[in-house]
């Protein structure tokens, strides 16, 4: 029981064991993996917590997406922490833990193996645009969707723990400021990526 609880704690809050430069290095490895898999399996992380499959994703697009996502998170949270009085926060700790928190989503592009999710989405859009046609949702879409939502929920939990440990905030101040910061980072990242894509 203790072993199971310890494992769960490690998975949901690894920052008690890994922080600073070590977290940054592990996070960089995760980001490199996400970029490689994004190019191989035609996936774009076009916004914080956003993932879309395309017909062809370029190296430049995937790198740009991930850099904007990461910088949006770091910038928003660091400015928020500074503005709310968390003066003791070290940028290296926030940068490292946030990058590590992004690691779980690095595996998600694999779900588009052989373009299956992209092709399924195109097929479903075509069905929606055809009057009188039914909606045929392949089982793989349900399975992949459930798994991806679970990983995204895990990532949000890691973002929360990263923010919590770097801020030392508690109660409503922690929850409200984190929620506002994450929402702002999502909006900023999406806007910048769309702007660059024009």
Steps between C-alpha positions, in 0.01 A plus 500: 500500500780739593684409181191572291439831679865594456488424128181703456657793685809478281291497182273789603763710675854411388621848592562396860775278361600676177547876462725771360757405239422127520132563426602730215722235341235228527243743363724587206524129420121479508465802273750358252298178497174690446651688206636182341171312542303804384692506173489122453128462576383838360382656825503865604488630857336820379438655840551406865297178551407499130579214263388463140595246237574620149576365157858620527673665799839658439791513741479881505130494592538251784806673647332841478183366663682347794729799556203738505307271736790474741589870494132594546476281810829621648434866423144512631566301816822683586341843455198383698715371785706818508189717494335306781800526729676164455837676497690190612416314178807411294438512126713187446272303735184616324652447154623153590185373667272636226710339228493171689122538539467518121675164457194267514342651186815416302368148433159606367598531131545121493121465496504630143702200382470467124278812498205308644360777722544768236325286239221416747444868579484590130250219447280615791505863381393380156209309656391808695500707182291244311125545570328185618818301558559336836804550718731199496762541774778238485581324828859623480373858537327416829802315637749764389275780623469347846875441528585850379256662742656301785849618404384861466335482844827363640688787335267758657555336839877531447466866398305557822763329716777694325322829566418403858853400595653809336251745650435360848146634458210325672122495489297724268804711407673189363199361314376829351842629395600165348173468306524857371867456406443174314203642309702809405795286385264291285351811337839666441661187355206437267499862384875509432501168314207609283669835439822335383304257282332781304 
